[in-house]
Amino acid sequence: MIPLTMAKPGERATILKITGKDEVRQHLAELGFVVDSEIVVVNQIAGNLIVQVKDSRVALDRSMANRIMI
């Protein structure tokens, strides 16, 4: 299990765990980041990620991406 920030662009992954406070986990869930969903890292710029989850692309900063374990 590694944080999402370690994934390379183009890599597919399955979310195994989401860490952090309840508010943070709830916010990520509203964006579509839930356990067992498949995501694709689209691009990585200065540690920040653009991720495709379900049918939308979401930009995450490094601190949020570190809370998502794949």
N, CA, C and O atoms as a DFTB+ gen file, in Angstrom:
280 C
 N C O
     1  1       0.856      -1.177       0.000
     2  2       0.000       0.000       0.000
     3  2       0.902       1.240       0.000
     4  3       1.753       1.404       0.873
     5  1       0.696       2.107      -0.995
     6  2       1.498       3.324      -1.123
     7  2       0.564       4.525      -1.316
     8  3      -0.575       4.352      -1.749
     9  1       1.036       5.747      -0.999
    10  2       0.189       6.919      -1.230
    11  2       0.042       7.197      -2.730
    12  3       0.902       6.818      -3.526
    13  1      -1.035       7.849      -3.097
    14  2      -1.326       8.156      -4.488
    15  2      -0.221       8.993      -5.134
    16  3      -0.023       8.916      -6.347
    17  1       0.493       9.782      -4.352
    18  2       1.553      10.629      -4.904
    19  2       2.693       9.808      -5.508
    20  3       3.474      10.340      -6.297
    21  1       2.803       8.536      -5.159
    22  2       3.864       7.683      -5.697
    23  2       3.502       7.091      -7.056
    24  3       4.364       6.519      -7.723
    25  1       2.244       7.216      -7.479
    26  2       1.810       6.667      -8.769
    27  2       2.331       7.536      -9.906
    28  3       2.477       8.750      -9.765
    29  1       2.609       6.890     -11.037
    30  2       3.115       7.593     -12.200
    31  2       1.964       7.950     -13.135
    32  3       0.940       7.266     -13.140
    33  1       2.120       9.021     -13.933
    34  2       1.064       9.377     -14.896
    35  2       0.741       8.204     -15.823
    36  3       1.637       7.516     -16.314
    37  1      -0.547       7.993     -16.048
    38  2      -1.010       6.895     -16.880
    39  2      -1.284       5.623     -16.114
    40  3      -1.856       4.681     -16.663
    41  1      -0.891       5.579     -14.870
    42  2      -1.051       4.369     -14.058
    43  2      -2.470       4.253     -13.513
    44  3      -3.038       5.222     -13.011
    45  1      -3.032       3.047     -13.622
    46  2      -4.340       2.746     -13.033
    47  2      -4.117       2.168     -11.645
    48  3      -3.164       1.425     -11.413
    49  1      -5.005       2.517     -10.733
    50  2      -4.881       1.998      -9.374
    51  2      -6.259       1.879      -8.741
    52  3      -7.222       2.502      -9.187
    53  1      -6.331       1.077      -7.707
    54  2      -7.561       0.918      -6.931
    55  2      -7.325       1.504      -5.550
    56  3      -6.302       1.234      -4.921
    57  1      -8.262       2.299      -5.083
    58  2      -8.138       2.910      -3.760
    59  2      -8.343       1.834      -2.701
    60  3      -9.368       1.153      -2.689
    61  1      -7.366       1.685      -1.815
    62  2      -7.442       0.681      -0.757
    63  2      -7.871       1.284       0.580
    64  3      -8.542       0.628       1.376
    65  1      -7.477       2.546       0.822
    66  2      -7.744       3.164       2.121
    67  2      -7.643       4.676       1.969
    68  3      -6.860       5.179       1.163
    69  1      -8.439       5.393       2.751
    70  2      -8.347       6.850       2.791
    71  2      -8.143       7.239       4.244
    72  3      -8.943       6.881       5.108
    73  1      -7.066       7.976       4.511
    74  2      -6.732       8.368       5.879
    75  2      -7.095       9.827       6.106
    76  3      -7.458      10.539       5.170
    77  1      -6.996      10.263       7.338
    78  2      -7.265      11.659       7.672
    79  2      -8.491      11.795       8.554
    80  3      -9.124      10.811       8.937
    81  1      -8.808      13.048       8.865
    82  2      -9.970      13.335       9.704
    83  2     -11.257      13.040       8.941
    84  3     -11.263      12.918       7.716
    85  1     -12.340      12.928       9.694
    86  2     -13.635      12.614       9.092
    87  2     -14.037      13.619       8.022
    88  3     -14.589      13.239       6.989
    89  1     -13.759      14.923       8.266
    90  2     -14.141      15.948       7.295
    91  2     -13.395      15.762       5.980
    92  3     -13.969      15.932       4.905
    93  1     -12.122      15.416       6.067
    94  2     -11.304      15.220       4.870
    95  2     -11.791      14.001       4.101
    96  3     -11.937      14.057       2.880
    97  1     -12.044      12.900       4.803
    98  2     -12.533      11.684       4.146
    99  2     -13.891      11.919       3.498
   100  3     -14.158      11.423       2.404
   101  1     -14.747      12.678       4.177
   102  2     -16.071      12.993       3.620
   103  2     -15.929      13.832       2.348
   104  3     -16.619      13.583       1.360
   105  1     -15.044      14.816       2.372
   106  2     -14.828      15.673       1.196
   107  2     -14.317      14.848       0.012
   108  3     -14.795      15.015      -1.110
   109  1     -13.363      13.973       0.252
   110  2     -12.840      13.124      -0.815
   111  2     -13.920      12.173      -1.339
   112  3     -13.979      11.904      -2.539
   113  1     -14.762      11.670      -0.458
   114  2     -15.849      10.787      -0.884
   115  2     -16.831      11.536      -1.782
   116  3     -17.342      10.970      -2.748
   117  1     -17.094      12.794      -1.470
   118  2     -17.992      13.602      -2.302
   119  2     -17.403      13.837      -3.688
   120  3     -18.140      14.006      -4.660
   121  1     -16.082      13.849      -3.776
   122  2     -15.413      14.009      -5.074
   123  2     -15.350      12.693      -5.848
   124  3     -14.997      12.682      -7.027
   125  1     -15.691      11.584      -5.186
   126  2     -15.693      10.291      -5.862
   127  2     -14.587       9.354      -5.423
   128  3     -14.472       8.245      -5.944
   129  1     -13.774       9.780      -4.477
   130  2     -12.676       8.945      -3.988
   131  2     -13.184       8.061      -2.854
   132  3     -13.177       8.464      -1.691
   133  1     -13.623       6.853      -3.203
   134  2     -14.117       5.898      -2.214
   135  2     -13.323       4.602      -2.359
   136  3     -12.781       4.314      -3.426
   137  1     -13.259       3.836      -1.295
   138  2     -12.511       2.583      -1.285
   139  2     -13.055       1.650      -2.362
   140  3     -14.265       1.556      -2.568
   141  1     -12.149       0.970      -3.038
   142  2     -12.422       0.005      -4.114
   143  2     -12.777       0.643      -5.454
   144  3     -13.101      -0.074      -6.401
   145  1     -12.725       1.973      -5.559
   146  2     -12.962       2.579      -6.872
   147  2     -11.638       2.665      -7.622
   148  3     -10.571       2.784      -7.020
   149  1     -11.728       2.604      -8.951
   150  2     -10.521       2.647      -9.782
   151  2     -10.262       4.076     -10.230
   152  3     -11.178       4.802     -10.617
   153  1      -8.992       4.465     -10.170
   154  2      -8.609       5.808     -10.581
   155  2      -7.423       5.720     -11.535
   156  3      -6.702       4.722     -11.563
   157  1      -7.234       6.784     -12.316
   158  2      -6.105       6.871     -13.234
   159  2      -5.414       8.204     -12.993
   160  3      -6.067       9.248     -12.973
   161  1      -4.100       8.177     -12.809
   162  2      -3.337       9.409     -12.686
   163  2      -3.143       9.961     -14.095
   164  3      -2.505       9.322     -14.932
   165  1      -3.690      11.145     -14.359
   166  2      -3.608      11.752     -15.682
   167  2      -2.301      12.513     -15.830
   168  3      -1.605      12.358     -16.833
   169  1      -1.959      13.335     -14.840
   170  2      -0.758      14.149     -14.919
   171  2      -0.277      14.487     -13.516
   172  3      -1.048      14.470     -12.556
   173  1       1.005      14.792     -13.416
   174  2       1.586      15.189     -12.142
   175  2       2.448      16.426     -12.385
   176  3       3.393      16.389     -13.173
   177  1       2.116      17.517     -11.702
   178  2       2.833      18.776     -11.879
   179  2       3.262      19.277     -10.506
   180  3       2.423      19.603      -9.667
   181  1       4.559      19.336     -10.283
   182  2       5.125      19.832      -9.016
   183  2       4.514      19.156      -7.796
   184  3       4.266      19.809      -6.782
   185  1       4.270      17.849      -7.889
   186  2       3.730      17.102      -6.761
   187  2       2.217      17.090      -6.697
   188  3       1.634      16.263      -5.996
   189  1       1.573      17.993      -7.416
   190  2       0.112      18.013      -7.472
   191  2      -0.354      17.083      -8.574
   192  3       0.339      16.913      -9.577
   193  1      -1.516      16.481      -8.402
   194  2      -1.985      15.465      -9.333
   195  2      -3.300      15.846      -9.996
   196  3      -4.155      16.501      -9.399
   197  1      -3.438      15.421     -11.236
   198  2      -4.737      15.429     -11.900
   199  2      -5.113      13.965     -12.045
   200  3      -4.382      13.178     -12.646
   201  1      -6.263      13.611     -11.487
   202  2      -6.679      12.215     -11.404
   203  2      -8.048      12.054     -12.040
   204  3      -8.935      12.885     -11.840
   205  1      -8.220      10.984     -12.807
   206  2      -9.536      10.666     -13.344
   207  2     -10.175       9.650     -12.423
   208  3      -9.650       8.558     -12.205
   209  1     -11.318      10.034     -11.891
   210  2     -12.075       9.143     -11.016
   211  2     -13.501       9.118     -11.547
   212  3     -14.134      10.160     -11.721
   213  1     -13.994       7.910     -11.799
   214  2     -15.280       7.724     -12.466
   215  2     -15.224       8.449     -13.807
   216  3     -14.343       8.145     -14.611
   217  1     -16.125       9.394     -14.084
   218  2     -16.123      10.068     -15.381
   219  2     -15.650      11.512     -15.301
   220  3     -15.946      12.301     -16.198
   221  1     -14.930      11.874     -14.259
   222  2     -14.477      13.259     -14.133
   223  2     -13.005      13.310     -13.740
   224  3     -12.446      12.358     -13.197
   225  1     -12.408      14.445     -14.031
   226  2     -11.015      14.675     -13.651
   227  2     -10.981      15.647     -12.493
   228  3     -11.682      16.658     -12.487
   229  1     -10.150      15.324     -11.507
   230  2     -10.071      16.120     -10.290
   231  2      -8.609      16.452     -10.032
   232  3      -7.738      15.591     -10.162
   233  1      -8.343      17.701      -9.667
   234  2      -6.992      18.113      -9.292
   235  2      -6.859      18.014      -7.777
   236  3      -7.723      18.477      -7.031
   237  1      -5.760      17.403      -7.335
   238  2      -5.489      17.246      -5.902
   239  2      -4.119      17.797      -5.579
   240  3      -3.167      17.590      -6.332
   241  1      -4.012      18.498      -4.459
   242  2      -2.676      18.912      -4.035
   243  2      -1.984      17.734      -3.344
   244  3      -2.610      16.717      -3.044
   245  1      -0.707      17.891      -3.104
   246  2       0.103      16.800      -2.556
   247  2      -0.429      16.299      -1.220
   248  3      -0.441      15.092      -0.981
   249  1      -0.870      17.197      -0.346
   250  2      -1.318      16.756       0.984
   251  2      -2.585      15.911       0.907
   252  3      -2.734      14.954       1.667
   253  1      -3.496      16.250       0.004
   254  2      -4.713      15.443      -0.157
   255  2      -4.367      14.112      -0.801
   256  3      -4.875      13.074      -0.377
   257  1      -3.516      14.120      -1.814
   258  2      -3.151      12.883      -2.512
   259  2      -2.424      11.920      -1.577
   260  3      -2.541      10.705      -1.738
   261  1      -1.682      12.435      -0.610
   262  2      -0.981      11.566       0.342
   263  2      -1.947      10.820       1.251
   264  3      -1.568       9.806       1.839
   265  1      -3.165      11.282       1.383
   266  2      -4.151      10.617       2.231
   267  2      -4.827       9.443       1.532
   268  3      -5.492       8.633       2.178
   269  1      -4.661       9.351       0.224
   270  2      -5.296       8.275      -0.552
   271  2      -4.269       7.170      -0.768
   272  3      -3.242       7.395      -1.407
   273  1      -4.537       5.987      -0.243
   274  2      -3.623       4.856      -0.355
   275  2      -4.086       3.919      -1.454
   276  3      -5.261       3.560      -1.532
   277  1      -3.135       3.525      -2.310
   278  2      -3.452       2.618      -3.409
   279  2      -2.665       1.331      -3.271
   280  3      -2.794       0.435      -4.104
